[in-house]
Amino acid sequence: MKEKLEVIFRRVLEDEELVIRDDMTASDVESWDSLAHINLILQIENEFGVKFNITEIQGLRCVGDIINLLHRKGVS
């Protein structure tokens, strides 16, 4: 799962060298602004076949939060 996430992050944030970490936040990546965040969420939902509700999205503060949410949605 983490490898797929990294591909999504690299594509959306337009950084082929990006290596994601569980503690990585938007403040760690210059191109990770609010629009990029929405695009990340949409791409993650499409890739993993899940839907996040607004409360879940608001709780996403770092990559680790995204991974934990995907696990809760049954993605492994």
C-alpha positions, 0 to 999 in steps of 0.5 A, a space after each residue: 500500500 505504501 508504494 502505491 501511496 508514494 506513486 500517488 504523492 509523486 504524481 500529484 505533488 509533481 516530485 518524482 524523488 519524493 519519499 513519503 514518511 508516516 510523519 510527513 505533513 503538508 508543511 514538509 512539502 512545498 507543493 502540498 497545498 490545499 488544492 494538492 491535498 484535495 487531489 491527493 484524497 481523490 486519487 487515493 480514493 480512486 486507487 484504493 476504491 474507498 470513499 472518505 467522509 468529511 470528518 475523516 478527511 478533516 482528521 488527516 494531518 500526516 501520511 501516517 493518518 492516511 495509512 491508518 484510515 486506509 487500514 480502517 477501510 479494509 485496505 492492506 
